[in-house]
Amino acid sequence: MPSSQTGGAADATGSGPKRVVASIAGDLPTMHQIASRAFATASVPGNDVVQRFVLANLGVADSTGAVRAQLAEAVPSLANGLWTVAPDGTMETTWTIRPGAQWHDGMPLTANDFLFGLQVVQDPDLAVFRDAAYTGISGAEAPSPDVVTVHWKQPYIYADQLFAVVGWPFPEHLIGDTYTNDKANFLSVPYWNTDYVGTGPYRLKQFDRGSRLVLTANDAYLLGRPKIDEIELRFILDPNVIIANLLSGAVDMSLGRVFAIAKAEELRSEWQAGTVLLGGEFRRVEVEPQFLGASPAIVADPLFRKALMFSMDRQQMADTLQYGLVPVADSMLSPDQPEYAPTLPDVVKYNYDPRKAAQMLDDLGYPAGGDGVRRDAAAQPLSLEIRSTEDCPLCGQTMLAVASYWQQLGITVSPTVVPSAQFRDREYLATFPAFYLRKQATSVAYLTSLLSQNAQLPSNEFVGSNYTRHMDPEFDAAVSRFFSTIDPVQRMAVLRPLVHQVSDQLITMSLFLDTGVAAVSNRVQGPTALNEGWNVQDWDISR
């Protein structure tokens, strides 16, 4: 079993090759993150990091989320003329591959490899590769072997992320023939795992299915040979076993989302030889109101939701449930997002004020009686249901804390944990009566989850990312305008009122942040946050 393997960290001592052993909390099915959808029912933690190790792209997102050139000479922008927008809204983005970029087998990386990659991900017969980022592409061409130009049929603010965050080259010289002549078996060829060939700082040395993989430094890497000679990645599914391996020194670091913050605090107190890192994959713990057919109907009133927000000590929740390691979430964005600071002045904040909350409920016609219970004009108790899912322990704990604050306000609250067996009942999940507590993304992409077209309705069999079922044509138009405004200054002018509206109207009620946790031995220098690896060639170890 991988958890019993020893000697990895010790191999890096002395004057021999520099070697690091890392763990992944999953059984990695493939070297390619996108292709893994065909092999696994869910994403495997760390798969995206491994992909950065072995597959360099034209650009790469750094630790701040900014796109920087990797194997390309420059990232397309309006300023450098590599991103152009026509009066009718159509666009072009152009990338030029740096001289000397090549695959691990020595073949040159060419524009045709990127055109081939686009062909594969847009192929309706290979739905596993499909991504919404490609829907705006009308075509692509290679004016020369080192230049690829993409044509866009409409404005898209993330066009510069193609061939950086999404969109990867595929080696046409290795798998092009299978794609053309045997597409049904395209994902069955050994290329995706045991025979993988990439373009990154590390190349595959050994792939033991169900156990581990070993990567070795790519001497010909365009940005320079990595400082660490070899990285072994062990597949260890149990976080407790990963912790035991870290404490014993058998493993130097974890990759991917592995531990809950409670486990991080436990490891932090015991592991003097390493550091526990927080960051990356920020999620927002939020209470989502029901906007369609809410029961009681007062849930649809933003003043009522504001009263509920003022009644909760969210800082205490963050301190208690997250050990004070993450901040309260006032904004729909997390502090690591580039749009966070510019929009923070537009965010409406709800500091803990139970007296104000009580007065607001009085004004709304729900006074507290002698027994402390709030009732309406018909003397009916104000009752709410709040739900969370069985597979999110933090959500369940937070739900009970929220219910307690609301009960202290005089509201009758019914906390309900939705069992896994009901996850397939989409109508039940969509038609929650009052509130649902879950985790959500913290980037501007979350705005698309609030669009009317994504609301879960009977007409679409309750399928969609809009769990609140919030529907507002003016809001939809503003979101569409944001994602089609290329100029950064003008785009921010569209975003600021949207961020304000989300917090002012409490379309979603943000509580606090949750984040990923990574563990890194003190002898490994370079990793600064979870799920990085964009600069793995610069990592190093102390002897």
Protein Blocks (a to p, Z undefined) as FASTA:
>chain_A
ZZlpghklmmmgcjbdcdddddddbddfbfblklmmmmpcbdcehklmmmmmmmccfbdc
dfkopacdfkbmbdcdfklopaccdfkopacddddddehiacfkopacdfklmmmmmmmm
mpmklmmlgcfklmmpgbdcdfbfkbccdddfbdcfklmmgoklgopaddfklmmmmmmm
mmmlmmmpmklmmmgccfbfbdcfbdcehiaccddddfklmnbpafbfbdcddddfblkl
mmmmmmnopagbdedjfbdfklmmmmmmmmmmbccdeeejiacddddddfehpacfklmp
mklmmmmmmmpcfklmmmmmnoopaccdfbfbdfkbmklmmmmmmpccddddfklmmmmm
mmnopacdfkopacdfkopacdddddddfklmklmmmmmmmmmmmmmnopacddddddfk
lmmmmmlmmmpfkbccddddfbfklmmmmgfklpccfkloopajblnopacfklmmmmmm
mmmmmblmlmmmmmmmmmmmmmmnomaacfbdcdddddddfkbghiabehihjlmmmgcc
dZZ
